[in-house]
Amino acid sequence: MLHVIGLGLGDSTDITVKGLEIIRMCDRVYLESYTSILSTNLKDLERFYGCSILEADRELVESNADEILPKDEKENVAFLVVGDPFGATTHSDLILRAREKDIKVKIVHNSSILTAIGCCGLQLYRFGETVSIPYWNNDWQPNSFYEKIISNRQRDLHTLCLLDIKIKEPTIESIAKKKKEYMPSQFMSVSEAATQLLKIIEEKNEETKEEPVLEESSLVVGLARVGWDNQRIIACSLGEMASIDLGPPLHSLIIPAINLHPLELEFITLYKCK
Amino acid sequence: MLHVIGLGLGDSTDITVKGLEIIRMCDRVYLESYTSILSTNLKDLERFYGCSILEADRELVESNADEILPKDEKENVAFLVVGDPFGATTHSDLILRAREKDIKVKIVHNSSILTAIGCCGLQLYRFGETVSIPYWNNDWQPNSFYEKIISNRQRDLHTLCLLDIKIKEPTIESIAKKKKEYMPSQFMSVSEAATQLLKIIEEKNEETKEEPVLEESSLVVGLARVGWDNQRIIACSLGEMASIDLGPPLHSLIIPAINLHPLELEFITLYKCK
């Protein structure tokens, strides 16, 4: 059987009791290590779970998934995912491959950044479509996420912006070579995301004379390391967010609806910059 | 300190190791018992956690919250919530009351129906605003949720419909009396929700001649007891869903986007009625 187990967001103790019991009886245990990070390292997880863990990078999961799947009916394999197992598309693919081979699949859910952001006090049922903000480079500066933020805001909905993560991405030069070389890991900060948004707003304002739906003075919420012991939340203007340092990754940015519920407003006030 | 601890969706073992460790050192433990249910009962939870648990109904949480909060700095109180602590508005209120009194609050996240529905194979980042479908009665038949479903569908987004739950609601007759009497618990099924949607569609079609965005033949997904051992998922037309029995609560209904990603389509096909 393939067990896809969510680890939650913080440290080794954020696994569920059910998940831990399953890991301890599995023959092989993989940790998906390229879409998110925990506050702890592999050695600590191994010590806490009482077993050795194989790292599963993007190449293994997307190109050699059969290596991960159980070899026969008796083998139990655990595939560990930070957050909830269904946060990233790529795990649906692994599950489908297992089902195609008539391998049974069991899911153990856990918390996900998609709901844990409720800790800032904005109501989860008022969030519209989630967007991802990617790193720009000289040739590639997509801004389709901006239109989605505006569309949510026009319908009085909040937007969660997931910020780009680059873990173990091959360098362009090395792709042609036999031996892959990887870029250093990169995690977009709330200030980088706010800076990109401000650039888009500036360009749009030059094009049109309409009243802006999102502007430099709009309230935004920055969250860092949600679910970790050193979690931080800051509510300030988009302009201010561009120069705020919330420390180490992971960061997320929320663009709230224009109108807040009194309870939301009271909660968010706890996180305002003094 | 007030510890607000998510229990996840299934049984007693869906709590996180962190959550369990905190419960075991708390002086008082409450279980919020009116916005959701687990597959297990209070006695089993008490046995597994190794402590006695007080039930917190709507009246206690919304009208007498101070009773729940720690009496002094030394007291540790656990407030247990099915799913994630931030699924229901009312818990934001409890946290704000604690903060007002300078009581420290710690959150232990867990899985929520809002993300666990990813198990049907529809991508979580393609969900628009979540809606709630309430029970209708003779005098009150709101349908604002329908417009939100249509708005999501027009932007090629999925909609999660949370279905009405009535637990320990006082009868209208008893509200005037000194002694409250309660209605039997009610949990809306996917077939009841589909039936209400079909009625709205019928009325709208009479009003307009436009091409319908949602119709009897549209694909919908019914989910029952997500995260429980006896979880069920069915994909069929809205018309068929009106006569499908997915068994005991809780049920949720998803109205997918009109266009599915090939991976979503492949996954959903696993759940098609044969």
Chai-1 contact restraints between the chains, C-beta under 6 A:
chainA,res_idxA,chainB,res_idxB,connection_type,confidence,min_distance_angstrom,max_distance_angstrom,comment,restraint_id
A,T13,B,V17,contact,1.0,0.0,6.0,A-B,restraint_1
A,T13,B,K18,contact,1.0,0.0,6.0,A-B,restraint_2
A,D14,B,T16,contact,1.0,0.0,6.0,A-B,restraint_3
A,D14,B,K18,contact,1.0,0.0,6.0,A-B,restraint_4
A,I15,B,V17,contact,1.0,0.0,6.0,A-B,restraint_5
A,T16,B,D14,contact,1.0,0.0,6.0,A-B,restraint_6
A,T16,B,T16,contact,1.0,0.0,6.0,A-B,restraint_7
A,V17,B,T13,contact,1.0,0.0,6.0,A-B,restraint_8
A,V17,B,I15,contact,1.0,0.0,6.0,A-B,restraint_9
A,K18,B,T13,contact,1.0,0.0,6.0,A-B,restraint_10
A,K18,B,D14,contact,1.0,0.0,6.0,A-B,restraint_11
A,D84,B,T115,contact,1.0,0.0,6.0,A-B,restraint_12
A,F86,B,G118,contact,1.0,0.0,6.0,A-B,restraint_13
A,F86,B,L124,contact,1.0,0.0,6.0,A-B,restraint_14
A,T89,B,Q123,contact,1.0,0.0,6.0,A-B,restraint_15
A,S92,B,G121,contact,1.0,0.0,6.0,A-B,restraint_16
A,S92,B,L263,contact,1.0,0.0,6.0,A-B,restraint_17
A,S92,B,F267,contact,1.0,0.0,6.0,A-B,restraint_18
A,L96,B,E266,contact,1.0,0.0,6.0,A-B,restraint_19
A,I107,B,C119,contact,1.0,0.0,6.0,A-B,restraint_20
A,H109,B,S111,contact,1.0,0.0,6.0,A-B,restraint_21
A,H109,B,A116,contact,1.0,0.0,6.0,A-B,restraint_22
A,H109,B,G227,contact,1.0,0.0,6.0,A-B,restraint_23
A,N110,B,S111,contact,1.0,0.0,6.0,A-B,restraint_24
A,S111,B,D84,contact,1.0,0.0,6.0,A-B,restraint_25
A,S111,B,H109,contact,1.0,0.0,6.0,A-B,restraint_26
A,S111,B,N110,contact,1.0,0.0,6.0,A-B,restraint_27
A,S111,B,S111,contact,1.0,0.0,6.0,A-B,restraint_28
A,S112,B,T115,contact,1.0,0.0,6.0,A-B,restraint_29
A,L114,B,T115,contact,1.0,0.0,6.0,A-B,restraint_30
A,T115,B,D84,contact,1.0,0.0,6.0,A-B,restraint_31
A,T115,B,S112,contact,1.0,0.0,6.0,A-B,restraint_32
A,T115,B,L114,contact,1.0,0.0,6.0,A-B,restraint_33
A,T115,B,T115,contact,1.0,0.0,6.0,A-B,restraint_34
A,A116,B,H109,contact,1.0,0.0,6.0,A-B,restraint_35
A,G118,B,F86,contact,1.0,0.0,6.0,A-B,restraint_36
A,C119,B,I107,contact,1.0,0.0,6.0,A-B,restraint_37
A,G121,B,S92,contact,1.0,0.0,6.0,A-B,restraint_38
A,Q123,B,T89,contact,1.0,0.0,6.0,A-B,restraint_39
A,L124,B,F86,contact,1.0,0.0,6.0,A-B,restraint_40
A,Y125,B,T130,contact,1.0,0.0,6.0,A-B,restraint_41
A,G128,B,G128,contact,1.0,0.0,6.0,A-B,restraint_42
A,G128,B,E129,contact,1.0,0.0,6.0,A-B,restraint_43
A,E129,B,G128,contact,1.0,0.0,6.0,A-B,restraint_44
A,E129,B,L157,contact,1.0,0.0,6.0,A-B,restraint_45
A,T130,B,Y125,contact,1.0,0.0,6.0,A-B,restraint_46
A,L157,B,E129,contact,1.0,0.0,6.0,A-B,restraint_47
A,G227,B,H109,contact,1.0,0.0,6.0,A-B,restraint_48
A,L263,B,S92,contact,1.0,0.0,6.0,A-B,restraint_49
A,E266,B,L96,contact,1.0,0.0,6.0,A-B,restraint_50
A,F267,B,S92,contact,1.0,0.0,6.0,A-B,restraint_51
